[in-house]
Structures are given as C-alpha cells and as structure tokens.
Amino acid sequence: MSRLSAAILATTALLFAGGAGCPDNSPDPGTASGTCEPLVLPDPPPEAVGLRLVDNTQWVLQGPEADPWEAQRPADKIPCGEADVLIEELSAEDTWYSVSTANCGYITVSQPLLHDIPACTDVLVHLWQFKFSPPKSTEVGLGYEVIVTIGDPLEDGGEPLLRLAGDRLPGLPEDPTDPNDEPKSTLFYEVVRTQRAYTKGEPVYYHVSNHGQNSWEFLQLRFIQP
C-alpha cells in the first residue's frame, strides 16, 4: 500500500461512522421519480456499507465521439490517455482509479451501473484530490470541474449526481507568500439522494477537467445501506 493510500484510509476512518436510512416509499427501479424527502445528514456523515455501484478496474476512456462534454472542452486542455491513469489495488475490497493531470487536463471515462438504484436512495460519492505540486506562484486562479453522473447527461437534462467546480483548485494556500502555508489534499465524502430511479447497465460517467499538476482519485460509488 502506498503512503498516499494509507493516509486516505486513516483520514476516512477518523472522519466517518454511523448509519442512515432511506424513505420506506422509494419507487421501484425503473419507475418515475417521486418527491424525495430532504436529505438531512448527521455529523459526522454516515459510513457507506452497501453494495458498490461501480468497479474501479472497469472504467473505459471515452473518445471525442462518445464524450458528452467534448463540445465544451477548452482548447488548452490536452486530453488524458491510458498513460495518465492508474488503477491502485489496495486489497480485494479496495481499488482506486487515479487520473494524473501532470501531462494533460481533461478526461471522461464510463462504465455500466452495476445495480438498480431506486429513486430517493442515499448513495456515497467518494473522491480524493491530491495536493497541487508546482511552485506557489503558479497556483492562483486555476479552475477545475469534476462530474460524477449516471445516464446520458445530454438526454436526461437534469443535474449530475455530483459536480465539483470552481475557479481555484481545492487545498491551495490562502497566502502564497507564506512559506508555512503549503498545498493540501482534499477528501470529498459526498452523500447524495437520487432524484430518479436508475437501471442496472445505464452508463456511469466520471469527468475531470483540471488546470495544473495534481491527481484526482475515484475511491467509490456505493449504497449507504446494505
């Protein structure tokens, strides 16, 4: 296990414990979405113990013809290739998918959803953004967008399962002139409530558009409850 992997496991273990439930009247998979109860999370958020909804060894790089966001790709973003991704197998239960943006800045990968998901179901999207590495003078104003979604976003017309975006990468120093204010890695442990039902086999997309040299780790997408 790498030093980075051990650090993430330790951080996750310290931050999250507990459980959460879903409404008893969740529609069956494939039915139209109902009105979901608002998501109110305990502090700390619940630990996800349910089935995994993707397999991190099965992500497939999407070329321009299959990428829903290709038309929006900035001209200065070099597409990432197979050499820019790493599958890190920590154990039989834990495998992470890492995208390094050292030599590129844009990637979309996809795979089929492993299980049906009823509407109004709580799922975990778990990501890790490794700290930015170039000199501090280049760190200001670096935008990013990371999307995790199920189904064709152009056809569904709805909000993605998770979207992280901003004009400045997470974890950058607040004061670039302070030698003690170093870049930091950021853990995203996001519990979201599905607003519609999803069917096994629908495409799951993981999309990263990033300025600068760092990496984005896809840890897991899974049910909160068994």
C-alpha positions as CSV (number, residue, x, y, z in Angstrom):
1,M,0.0,0.0,0.0
2,S,1.3,3.4,-0.9
3,R,1.9,6.2,1.6
4,L,-1.0,8.2,-0.1
5,S,-3.3,5.2,0.2
6,A,-2.6,4.7,3.9
7,A,-3.2,8.4,4.5
8,I,-6.6,8.4,2.9
9,L,-7.7,5.2,4.7
10,A,-6.6,6.7,8.0
11,T,-8.4,10.0,7.3
12,T,-11.6,8.3,6.2
13,A,-11.6,6.0,9.3
14,L,-11.3,9.0,11.6
15,L,-14.0,11.1,9.9
16,F,-16.9,8.9,9.3
17,A,-19.1,6.5,11.3
18,G,-22.8,5.8,11.9
19,G,-25.7,5.0,9.6
20,A,-28.5,6.5,7.5
21,G,-31.8,5.3,6.2
22,C,-34.0,5.9,3.1
23,P,-37.7,6.6,2.8
24,D,-39.9,3.5,3.0
25,N,-41.9,4.5,0.0
26,S,-39.0,4.7,-2.5
27,P,-40.2,3.8,-6.0
28,D,-39.1,0.6,-7.6
29,P,-36.2,0.8,-10.1
30,G,-37.3,2.0,-13.5
31,T,-40.3,3.8,-12.2
32,A,-40.8,7.6,-12.4
33,S,-39.2,9.7,-9.7
34,G,-41.4,10.7,-6.8
35,T,-40.9,13.6,-4.4
36,C,-38.0,12.7,-2.2
37,E,-37.7,13.8,1.4
38,P,-34.9,16.4,2.0
39,L,-31.6,14.9,2.8
40,V,-30.5,15.7,6.3
41,L,-27.2,14.2,7.3
42,P,-25.9,13.5,10.8
43,D,-22.5,14.9,11.9
44,P,-20.3,13.0,11.1
45,P,-21.9,11.7,7.9
46,P,-22.9,8.0,7.7
47,E,-20.4,5.4,6.7
48,A,-21.3,3.6,3.4
49,V,-21.7,-0.1,3.9
50,G,-23.9,-1.1,0.9
51,L,-23.1,-2.6,-2.5
52,R,-20.6,-0.9,-4.7
53,L,-22.2,0.6,-7.8
54,V,-19.0,0.7,-10.0
55,D,-15.9,-1.4,-10.4
56,N,-12.8,0.8,-10.5
57,T,-11.0,-1.7,-12.7
58,Q,-13.7,-1.3,-15.4
59,W,-13.5,2.4,-16.4
60,V,-13.3,2.9,-20.1
61,L,-11.8,6.0,-21.7
62,Q,-14.3,7.9,-23.8
63,G,-13.1,9.3,-27.1
64,P,-14.5,12.6,-28.6
65,E,-17.4,10.8,-30.3
66,A,-18.6,9.3,-27.1
67,D,-17.8,12.0,-24.6
68,P,-20.9,14.1,-23.6
69,W,-18.6,17.1,-22.6
70,E,-16.3,17.1,-25.7
71,A,-18.0,20.2,-27.2
72,Q,-17.2,22.1,-24.0
73,R,-13.6,21.1,-23.8
74,P,-11.3,24.2,-23.7
75,A,-8.8,24.3,-26.5
76,D,-5.9,24.5,-24.0
77,K,-7.0,21.2,-22.3
78,I,-4.9,18.3,-23.6
79,P,-6.9,15.1,-23.3
80,C,-5.6,12.4,-20.9
81,G,-4.8,8.9,-22.2
82,E,-4.3,5.5,-20.7
83,A,-0.7,6.5,-19.6
84,D,-2.3,9.2,-17.4
85,V,-4.4,6.8,-15.3
86,L,-3.5,4.3,-12.6
87,I,-5.6,1.5,-11.0
88,E,-4.3,1.0,-7.5
89,E,-5.4,-2.3,-6.0
90,L,-5.1,-2.0,-2.2
91,S,-7.0,-5.2,-1.4
92,A,-9.7,-7.4,-2.8
93,E,-12.2,-4.8,-1.5
94,D,-10.5,-1.6,-2.2
95,T,-9.3,-0.5,-5.7
96,W,-8.9,3.2,-6.6
97,Y,-8.9,4.8,-10.1
98,S,-6.5,7.7,-10.3
99,V,-6.2,10.4,-13.0
100,S,-2.9,12.3,-13.1
101,T,-3.0,15.8,-14.7
102,A,0.8,16.2,-14.9
103,N,0.7,16.0,-18.7
104,C,-3.0,16.6,-19.5
105,G,-6.0,18.3,-18.2
106,Y,-9.2,16.6,-19.4
107,I,-10.7,13.1,-19.3
108,T,-14.0,11.4,-19.4
109,V,-14.4,7.7,-18.5
110,S,-17.5,5.5,-18.3
111,Q,-18.8,2.0,-17.3
112,P,-22.2,0.4,-16.8
113,L,-24.0,0.8,-13.5
114,L,-23.7,-2.5,-11.5
115,H,-27.1,-2.4,-9.7
116,D,-30.6,-0.8,-9.9
117,I,-31.0,2.3,-7.8
118,P,-34.5,3.3,-6.7
119,A,-35.4,7.0,-6.6
120,C,-34.9,8.7,-3.2
121,T,-31.9,6.4,-2.3
122,D,-28.8,7.7,-0.5
123,V,-25.5,6.9,-2.2
124,L,-21.9,7.8,-1.5
125,V,-19.6,9.5,-4.0
126,H,-16.1,9.3,-2.5
127,L,-13.2,11.2,-4.2
128,W,-9.7,12.4,-3.2
129,Q,-7.9,15.3,-4.8
130,F,-4.1,15.1,-4.2
131,K,-2.4,18.3,-3.4
132,F,-1.2,20.6,-6.2
133,S,2.6,20.4,-6.7
134,P,4.1,23.2,-8.9
135,P,5.6,26.4,-7.3
136,K,3.1,28.6,-5.4
137,S,3.5,31.5,-7.9
138,T,1.5,29.4,-10.5
139,E,-1.2,28.3,-8.2
140,V,-3.6,31.2,-8.3
141,G,-6.8,31.2,-10.4
142,L,-6.6,27.5,-11.6
143,G,-10.1,26.3,-12.4
144,Y,-11.4,22.8,-12.3
145,E,-14.6,20.7,-12.9
146,V,-15.3,17.2,-11.7
147,I,-18.5,15.4,-12.5
148,V,-19.9,12.0,-11.5
149,T,-23.3,11.2,-13.1
150,I,-25.5,8.3,-14.2
151,G,-27.2,8.2,-17.6
152,D,-26.6,10.4,-20.6
153,P,-26.5,14.0,-19.2
154,L,-27.5,15.4,-22.6
155,E,-30.6,13.3,-22.7
156,D,-31.6,13.4,-19.0
157,G,-31.3,17.2,-18.9
158,G,-31.0,17.1,-15.1
159,E,-28.4,17.8,-12.5
160,P,-25.5,15.4,-12.3
161,L,-25.1,13.1,-9.3
162,L,-22.2,15.2,-8.1
163,R,-20.5,18.3,-9.6
164,L,-17.4,19.9,-8.0
165,A,-16.2,23.1,-9.7
166,G,-14.5,26.4,-9.1
167,D,-12.0,29.0,-10.3
168,R,-9.4,27.8,-7.8
169,L,-8.3,24.3,-7.0
170,P,-9.2,22.9,-3.5
171,G,-6.4,22.9,-1.0
172,L,-4.4,25.8,-2.4
173,P,-2.6,28.1,0.1
174,E,-4.6,31.1,1.2
175,D,-1.4,33.1,1.3
176,P,1.1,32.1,-1.4
177,T,3.7,34.3,0.2
178,D,3.6,32.4,3.5
179,P,6.2,29.6,3.4
180,N,4.3,27.6,6.0
181,D,1.0,27.7,4.1
182,E,1.5,24.6,1.9
183,P,-0.9,23.0,-0.6
184,K,-3.2,20.4,1.0
185,S,-5.0,17.3,-0.3
186,T,-8.8,17.3,-0.2
187,L,-11.2,14.4,0.6
188,F,-14.7,14.6,-0.9
189,Y,-17.1,12.3,1.0
190,E,-20.4,13.3,-0.5
191,V,-23.7,11.6,0.4
192,V,-26.4,12.4,-2.2
193,R,-30.0,11.4,-2.6
194,T,-31.0,10.2,-6.0
195,Q,-33.9,12.2,-7.6
196,R,-34.9,9.5,-10.0
197,A,-34.6,5.7,-10.4
198,Y,-31.6,4.3,-12.3
199,T,-31.4,0.9,-14.0
200,K,-28.5,-1.6,-14.0
201,G,-26.5,-1.1,-17.1
202,E,-27.0,2.7,-17.5
203,P,-23.7,4.5,-18.2
204,V,-21.9,6.0,-15.2
205,Y,-19.6,8.9,-16.1
206,Y,-16.5,10.2,-14.3
207,H,-15.3,13.5,-15.9
208,V,-12.3,15.6,-14.9
209,S,-11.3,19.0,-16.3
210,N,-8.4,20.4,-14.4
211,H,-5.7,23.0,-14.6
212,G,-2.3,22.2,-13.1
213,Q,-0.4,19.2,-11.9
214,N,-2.2,17.1,-9.3
215,S,-4.4,14.0,-9.4
216,W,-8.0,13.0,-8.8
217,E,-8.7,9.6,-7.2
218,F,-12.1,7.9,-7.6
219,L,-12.5,5.9,-4.5
220,Q,-16.1,4.6,-4.5
221,L,-19.7,5.0,-5.5
222,R,-21.9,2.8,-3.4
223,F,-25.2,2.5,-1.4
224,I,-25.1,3.8,2.1
225,Q,-27.3,1.0,3.4
226,P,-26.7,-2.8,2.9
